[in-house]
Amino acid sequence: MDEINILVVDDDKDIADLVEIHLISDGYHIFKANNAKDGLEIMEKEDIKLAILDIMMPGMDGLSMCRVIREQSTIPIIMLSAKSTDLDKIIGLGTGADDYVIKPFNPLELTARVKSQLRRYTKFNKNNSDDKAEKEISVSHLVINKETHKVLAYGKEVRLTPIEFQILYLLASNAGRVFSTDEIFERVWNEKMYEPNNTVMVHIRRIREKIEVNSRNAEIIKTVWGVGYKIEK
């Protein structure tokens, strides 16, 4: 496969080295940093396709680094943290991260998540002239172009992460249909949801903050209480 650059930022050298060993064995090229400042410098110089960030680091923490990256890039971001409560996950995903892995973790699980995120990112950033599916959707103050990954909300372009884009495209391309959080998770993450979690809810909230005039009084993504979410036709 073409060389894919992955950035690993963790102040624990043993963890960074462990992640590097497993990702190199899968053919990825790894850049490492032990603090956010050095990691951001690498981002500026190299064509990074995915970032793995430790949350607890001296100086700028992983959450702050994630926010900085999100100001200029939609690459997949996976957070690593020893904090395992639902609130910690909500905060991590709420900064714009695409996935949240709890320490200690199984390196094979992490590499599987990396592959899943890269597949999703590639799929939604690749122009495919042979794709006969509807490339542009106009619905409920939105214009979504699947081919260019461009989204206009109320005429203003907004930047979405690959997962945010996929959730929005799912709802918009099935306008009028209500999707439960389980259905959204299974369609977007291509995994079964085996236990309740707030992942979908957090991403919906992030999308609303970007596309709605007033995210507390959503006009585009509607909540159907006790059922799920939908976009009106």
C-alpha positions in Angstrom: 0.0 0.0 0.0 1.0 3.6 -0.4 2.9 5.0 2.6 0.6 6.4 5.2 2.0 8.8 7.8 0.6 8.5 11.3 1.5 10.8 14.2 1.7 9.4 17.7 2.0 11.9 20.5 2.5 10.5 24.0 4.8 11.6 26.8 5.1 7.9 27.8 7.9 6.6 25.6 7.1 3.0 26.2 3.5 3.4 25.0 4.6 5.4 22.0 7.2 2.8 21.1 4.6 0.0 21.5 2.1 1.8 19.2 4.9 2.4 16.7 6.0 -1.3 16.6 2.4 -2.5 15.9 1.6 0.1 13.3 5.0 -0.3 11.5 4.2 -4.0 11.2 1.1 -3.1 9.3 3.0 -1.0 6.9 2.4 2.5 8.3 5.1 5.2 8.6 5.2 6.6 12.1 6.2 10.0 13.4 6.5 10.3 17.2 6.5 13.2 19.6 6.4 13.3 23.4 4.6 16.6 23.7 1.9 18.6 21.8 4.2 21.4 20.6 6.6 19.0 18.8 3.6 17.1 17.5 2.1 20.2 15.9 5.4 21.0 14.3 5.5 17.6 12.7 1.9 18.2 11.5 3.1 21.4 9.7 6.0 19.6 8.0 4.6 16.2 7.1 1.5 14.8 5.3 -0.1 13.2 8.4 -3.1 11.1 7.6 -4.1 10.1 11.2 -3.1 11.3 14.7 -3.1 9.3 18.0 -3.0 11.7 20.9 -2.5 11.0 24.6 -4.8 13.2 26.7 -2.7 13.7 29.8 0.6 15.4 28.7 2.6 18.2 30.3 2.1 21.7 28.8 -0.6 21.5 26.2 -2.7 18.4 26.7 -4.1 16.2 24.0 -7.6 17.8 24.2 -6.1 21.2 23.4 -3.9 19.8 20.7 -7.0 18.1 19.2 -8.8 21.5 19.0 -5.8 23.1 17.3 -5.7 20.3 14.7 -9.4 20.6 14.1 -9.0 24.3 13.2 -7.1 23.3 10.0 -7.6 19.6 9.4 -10.2 16.9 9.2 -7.8 13.9 9.6 -9.0 11.1 11.9 -7.9 11.7 15.5 -7.8 8.9 18.1 -7.5 9.9 21.8 -5.7 7.7 24.3 -6.5 8.1 28.0 -6.5 6.3 31.3 -9.8 8.1 32.1 -12.7 5.8 31.4 -15.9 7.4 32.5 -18.6 8.4 30.1 -18.0 12.0 30.9 -14.3 11.7 30.0 -15.3 10.1 26.6 -17.9 12.8 26.0 -15.2 15.5 26.6 -12.7 13.7 24.4 -15.1 13.3 21.5 -16.5 16.7 22.1 -13.2 18.3 21.1 -13.4 16.8 17.7 -11.8 13.4 18.2 -13.1 10.5 16.1 -12.4 7.7 18.6 -11.4 7.2 22.2 -9.3 4.3 23.4 -8.8 3.6 27.1 -5.5 2.7 28.6 -4.3 0.0 29.1 -5.4 -1.1 25.6 -4.9 -4.0 23.4 -2.5 -2.9 20.6 -4.4 -5.1 18.1 -7.6 -3.3 18.9 -5.9 0.0 18.4 -4.5 -1.0 15.0 -8.0 -2.2 14.0 -9.4 1.2 14.9 -6.7 2.9 13.0 -7.5 0.9 9.9 -11.3 1.6 10.3 -10.7 5.4 10.6 -8.4 5.5 7.6 -10.9 3.5 5.5 -13.6 6.0 6.4 -11.4 9.0 5.8 -10.2 7.7 2.4 -13.7 6.8 1.3 -15.1 10.3 2.0 -12.2 12.2 0.6 -11.7 10.3 -2.7 -13.2 11.5 -5.9 -14.8 8.6 -7.7 -16.2 9.4 -11.1 -17.7 5.9 -11.4 -19.9 6.4 -8.3 -23.4 6.5 -9.5 -24.9 7.4 -6.2 -26.3 10.9 -5.7 -23.3 13.1 -5.2 -25.1 16.3 -4.1 -28.0 16.6 -1.7 -30.0 19.8 -1.0 -32.3 19.4 2.0 -33.3 21.5 5.0 -30.9 24.5 4.6 -28.1 22.1 3.6 -26.1 21.3 0.5 -23.9 18.3 0.8 -21.5 17.1 -1.9 -20.4 13.5 -1.2 -17.7 13.7 -3.8 -15.9 16.8 -2.6 -16.9 16.4 1.1 -18.2 20.0 1.0 -21.1 21.0 3.2 -23.0 24.3 3.1 -25.3 25.2 5.9 -27.5 28.3 5.3 -25.1 29.1 2.5 -22.0 29.0 4.6 -19.4 26.4 4.2 -18.7 24.3 7.3 -15.8 21.9 8.1 -16.7 18.4 9.3 -14.6 15.5 10.4 -15.1 12.3 8.3 -17.4 10.8 11.0 -19.4 14.0 11.3 -19.8 14.1 7.5 -20.9 10.5 7.3 -23.5 10.9 10.1 -24.9 14.1 8.4 -24.9 12.4 5.0 -26.7 9.4 6.4 -29.5 11.5 7.8 -29.7 13.9 4.8 -29.8 11.1 2.2 -32.6 9.5 4.1 -34.5 12.7 4.8 -37.7 12.1 6.8 -36.5 8.8 8.3 -35.7 8.5 12.0 -32.5 6.8 12.9 -31.9 5.5 16.4 -28.5 6.0 18.0 -27.8 2.3 17.6 -28.6 2.4 13.9 -26.4 5.5 13.3 -23.5 3.8 15.2 -23.8 0.6 13.2 -24.1 2.4 9.8 -21.2 4.8 10.5 -18.8 2.8 12.6 -19.7 -0.5 10.8 -19.8 -2.2 14.2 -22.6 -3.5 16.5 -23.3 -1.4 19.6 -23.1 -3.9 22.4 -23.6 -1.5 25.3 -25.1 1.9 25.6 -22.7 4.8 25.1 -22.9 8.5 24.3 -20.7 8.5 21.2 -23.4 9.3 18.7 -25.0 11.9 20.9 -21.7 13.7 21.2 -21.1 13.8 17.5 -24.6 15.0 16.8 -24.0 17.8 19.3 -20.8 18.7 17.5 -22.5 18.7 14.1 -25.3 20.9 15.4 -22.8 23.4 16.7 -21.4 23.7 13.2 -24.5 23.7 11.0 -27.3 25.2 13.2 -28.0 28.8 13.7 -28.9 28.0 17.3 -27.7 24.5 18.3 -30.0 24.6 21.4 -33.0 25.0 19.1 -32.0 22.8 16.2 -33.8 23.4 12.9 -31.9 20.9 10.7 -31.2 17.8 12.8 -34.4 17.1 14.7 -34.5 15.0 17.9 -37.4 12.5 18.0 -37.6 11.9 21.7 -37.3 8.3 22.7 -36.5 7.3 19.1 -33.6 9.0 17.6 -32.7 11.7 15.0 -33.8 12.8 11.6 -33.6 15.6 9.0 -36.9 16.7 7.6 -37.5 16.5 3.8 
